[in-house]
Amino acid sequence: MATTATEARIDEIVKRPYTRELTPNEDGTWFAKIVEFPGCMTEGSTAVEAHENLEDAMVGWIAVHLEDGDPIPEPIASDSFSGKFLVRVAKSLHRDLAKRASLEGVSLNQWVNTQLARAIGR
């Protein structure tokens, strides 16, 4: 069975490294979404089911956007992030952060990294 040009385009887009997020719900089910595609989300009874449902949701999301002539966002390339960024803060805040890190016996960078990770739930 031959595929249409649209189906081939959808298949090509689905294979790109889009960011898939799976999050457990309090009731034991799973929520899943494609970060780069606003509104592309689903749920499942298990993580595997949510992931499978997400692939279906992704195909539908892409099909609608192609049909409407809307642009398809590019994947967020993880290799485009160096892991370094500069943050300027007030001297008093710098002092307070350094004190907290010192109290815990870690470097300021390590302490700030831990706090940032906690803030986003990792």
Backbone hydrogen bonds, N-H to C=O, Kabsch-Sander energy under -0.5 kcal/mol:
donor,donor_aa,acceptor,acceptor_aa,energy
8,A,4,T,-2.3
9,R,5,A,-2.3
10,I,6,T,-2.7
11,D,7,E,-2.6
12,E,8,A,-2.1
13,I,9,R,-2.2
14,V,10,I,-2.8
15,K,11,D,-1.3
16,R,13,I,-1.6
18,Y,16,R,-2.3
20,R,18,Y,-0.7
21,E,19,T,-0.5
21,E,33,K,-2.8
23,T,31,F,-3.1
25,N,29,T,-3.3
28,G,25,N,-1.7
30,W,44,G,-3.1
31,F,23,T,-3.1
32,A,42,T,-2.7
33,K,21,E,-1.9
34,I,40,C,-2.0
35,V,19,T,-2.5
35,V,33,K,-0.6
37,F,34,I,-1.1
40,C,37,F,-2.3
41,M,39,G,-1.2
42,T,32,A,-2.5
44,G,30,W,-2.0
50,A,46,T,-2.6
51,H,47,A,-2.3
52,E,48,V,-2.5
53,N,49,E,-2.9
54,L,50,A,-2.1
55,E,51,H,-1.6
56,D,52,E,-1.5
57,A,53,N,-2.6
58,M,54,L,-2.7
59,V,55,E,-2.0
60,G,56,D,-2.2
61,W,57,A,-2.7
62,I,58,M,-2.7
63,A,59,V,-2.5
64,V,60,G,-2.3
65,H,61,W,-2.1
66,L,62,I,-2.8
67,E,63,A,-2.5
68,D,64,V,-2.3
69,G,65,H,-0.6
69,G,66,L,-0.9
70,D,65,H,-2.4
77,A,75,P,-0.8
78,S,76,I,-0.6
80,S,77,A,-1.6
81,F,78,S,-1.2
82,S,80,S,-0.5
94,H,90,A,-2.5
95,R,91,K,-2.5
96,D,92,S,-2.3
97,L,93,L,-2.8
98,A,94,H,-2.5
99,K,95,R,-2.2
100,R,96,D,-2.1
101,A,97,L,-2.4
102,S,98,A,-2.4
103,L,99,K,-2.4
104,E,100,R,-1.3
105,G,102,S,-1.0
106,V,101,A,-2.3
111,W,107,S,-2.5
112,V,108,L,-2.8
113,N,109,N,-2.6
114,T,110,Q,-2.2
115,Q,111,W,-2.3
116,L,112,V,-2.6
117,A,113,N,-2.2
118,R,114,T,-2.4
119,A,115,Q,-2.1
120,I,116,L,-1.3
121,G,118,R,-1.2
122,R,117,A,-2.9
